[in-house]
Every structure is written in structure tokens, then in C-alpha cells.
């Protein structure tokens, strides 16, 4: 537990089947649009207080806007994302 209040955590909801397998994500989430993450980050304030955990190109484009970029490589390990990250999470 990181001690971050729930109202300060933003994520795309992920859906799972009854057997626990992946069943998609919330395609209507603003964070799935190209401009969604930059717009959210602009509202959040001081860059050095922000951390972003991501696994893809849109996350990587936002890395300069946050104090800490963490690559999530638990499903797909993208070399360009991992090389830009301060930390890497490899477990799902």
C-alpha cells in the first residue's frame, strides 16, 4: 500500500471474466484518448509530486510531465517505455 488517497489515483477500469481472464477495458475512459492523460496531468498541479505508471506510447509521451515515470511491463515489455522509466514493474 502506497498511502495514496483513492481520489488521487486515476486509472482505466479493466474488466475480467468469471474465470479471472482479461475481458477488456473501459473504452469510454478519457484516459484512453490521445489527449486524455495530458489533460488530466495539466489539472493535477506540481509535476514533481506526480507519478505515472504506464506501458505504452501515450504514457511515454506524458513522462516529461511527471516527477516519476514507472514502466509497467507485466503484460508486454516495451523496450522504449522501459528505457525511459525511473522504475519498472514486471509483475501483474
Backbone torsions as a table, in degrees:
resi	resn	phi	psi	omega
1	UNK	NA	131.6	-176.1
2	UNK	-95.5	-8.5	179.6
3	UNK	76.3	21.0	178.7
4	UNK	-91.5	125.5	179.0
5	UNK	-58.5	141.1	-177.6
6	UNK	-56.3	-32.2	-178.9
7	UNK	-77.5	-0.3	176.2
8	UNK	-111.8	12.1	177.3
9	UNK	-113.1	126.6	-179.2
10	UNK	-121.4	131.4	-176.7
11	UNK	-154.9	159.8	173.8
12	UNK	-86.1	127.6	179.6
13	UNK	-67.7	135.3	179.8
14	UNK	-112.5	139.4	-178.7
15	UNK	-108.6	145.4	179.5
16	UNK	-128.3	147.9	175.3
17	UNK	-73.6	170.2	178.6
18	UNK	-58.0	-34.6	-180.0
19	UNK	-78.7	1.2	178.3
20	UNK	93.4	-8.3	179.6
21	UNK	-70.8	155.6	179.6
22	UNK	-63.9	136.4	-177.7
23	UNK	-133.2	22.7	175.8
24	UNK	110.4	-172.0	-178.1
25	UNK	-144.4	169.1	-179.1
26	UNK	-74.6	97.7	-177.5
27	UNK	-71.0	-10.8	177.8
28	UNK	-92.3	-5.5	179.2
29	UNK	-61.5	135.3	177.4
30	UNK	-61.3	-22.4	-179.5
31	UNK	-73.1	-10.9	178.4
32	UNK	-90.3	-7.4	178.0
33	UNK	-89.2	153.0	-179.2
34	UNK	-53.7	-37.7	-177.2
35	UNK	-94.9	-0.7	-173.8
36	UNK	-65.5	-49.0	-178.4
37	UNK	-68.3	-46.6	177.5
38	UNK	-59.0	-37.2	179.0
39	UNK	-66.7	-42.0	178.2
40	UNK	-64.2	-45.5	-180.0
41	UNK	-61.4	-36.5	179.1
42	UNK	-62.5	-30.7	179.7
43	UNK	-81.7	-16.1	-170.7
44	UNK	-84.6	-17.0	176.5
45	UNK	98.3	-142.0	-172.1
46	UNK	-53.1	125.7	-177.9
47	UNK	-64.5	-39.5	-173.8
48	UNK	-68.7	-17.8	178.8
49	UNK	-88.4	-6.5	-175.5
50	UNK	-99.5	143.6	172.2
51	UNK	-126.3	144.4	178.7
52	UNK	-127.8	127.2	175.0
53	UNK	-107.8	124.1	-177.5
54	UNK	-153.7	167.5	-176.6
55	UNK	-129.5	2.1	-174.1
56	UNK	-140.4	-171.5	-173.7
57	UNK	-63.2	-40.6	-179.0
58	UNK	-68.5	-32.8	175.9
59	UNK	-67.1	-44.8	-178.9
60	UNK	-60.7	-38.7	178.0
61	UNK	-63.1	-25.7	-179.8
62	UNK	-88.4	-10.5	-176.1
63	UNK	-52.2	-41.3	179.6
64	UNK	-65.9	-14.5	-178.0
65	UNK	-89.0	-2.6	-176.6
66	UNK	-125.0	160.2	178.8
67	UNK	-73.0	-28.1	-178.3
68	UNK	-146.6	126.7	176.1
69	UNK	-109.0	125.7	-179.5
70	UNK	-115.9	124.2	178.4
71	UNK	-84.1	131.3	172.8
72	UNK	-99.5	114.1	-178.2
73	UNK	-118.1	28.1	-177.8
74	UNK	-76.2	-20.2	178.7
75	UNK	-114.0	-54.3	178.1
76	UNK	-130.3	129.7	178.7
77	UNK	-98.9	100.9	179.8
78	UNK	-94.3	118.8	-174.4
79	UNK	-55.8	-43.1	-178.3
80	UNK	-65.3	-34.6	178.7
81	UNK	-72.8	-45.2	-179.6
82	UNK	-62.5	-41.4	-177.6
83	UNK	-68.1	-21.6	-179.8
84	UNK	-91.4	-6.4	-171.5
85	UNK	-91.6	147.8	173.4
86	UNK	-74.7	-31.6	-179.4
87	UNK	-142.5	157.4	178.8
88	UNK	-130.4	130.1	174.5
89	UNK	-106.0	121.7	-176.6
90	UNK	-109.6	-1.7	-179.6
91	UNK	-105.0	144.2	179.8
92	UNK	-84.1	NA	NA
